[in-house]
Every structure is written in C-alpha cells, then in structure tokens.
Amino acid sequence: MKSFKKQIGGNHYKTLSIQPSKYIYYNQFNWYQGNVIKYVSRYNRKHKTAKGQLVDLRKAEHYLQLLIETFNNKK
C-alpha cells in the first residue's frame, strides 16, 4: 500500500527497517498489541528528553496491562 510510505507528523518511524503500522497490519495484531509495538518502537526516536520517552513507555505499559487483563478475562 502506498500509504505505508508516508508519515504525517514527524519522521520518528522513518528510521526503522519496517514501520510499525505495516508490521502491525501484516501480522494482524489487535489494538492493544499494536499500541505496545508503536510506543516501544518510537519512545527513543520521537522524544529527546527522558520525560517524553517515559511517557511513551508508560503508554506501552498501559496497553500491555490492558492486553493482560483481556487475556485473563478470557480464561
């Protein structure tokens, strides 16, 4: 898809071998999985300060917790 070749609002994914959106799409990850991948992939590329990096790591942690809770509720 042509849309995978562009990024709106920065270039923090452009330095990666494969953009997270493409990886998430082709591997059919769910919303929570996709957000964990997205935030972990960009935390040290998008943000130059430790505070900004920590925000993205906390976001990834939040989505991982949601994934764990969803998994536990299916048991």
HELIX and SHEET records of a PDB file:
HELIX    1   1 LYS A    2  LYS A    5  5                                   4    
HELIX    2   2 PRO A   20  TYR A   26  1                                   7    
HELIX    3   3 TRP A   31  LYS A   46  1                                  16    
HELIX    4   4 ALA A   50  ASN A   73  1                                  24    
END                                                                             
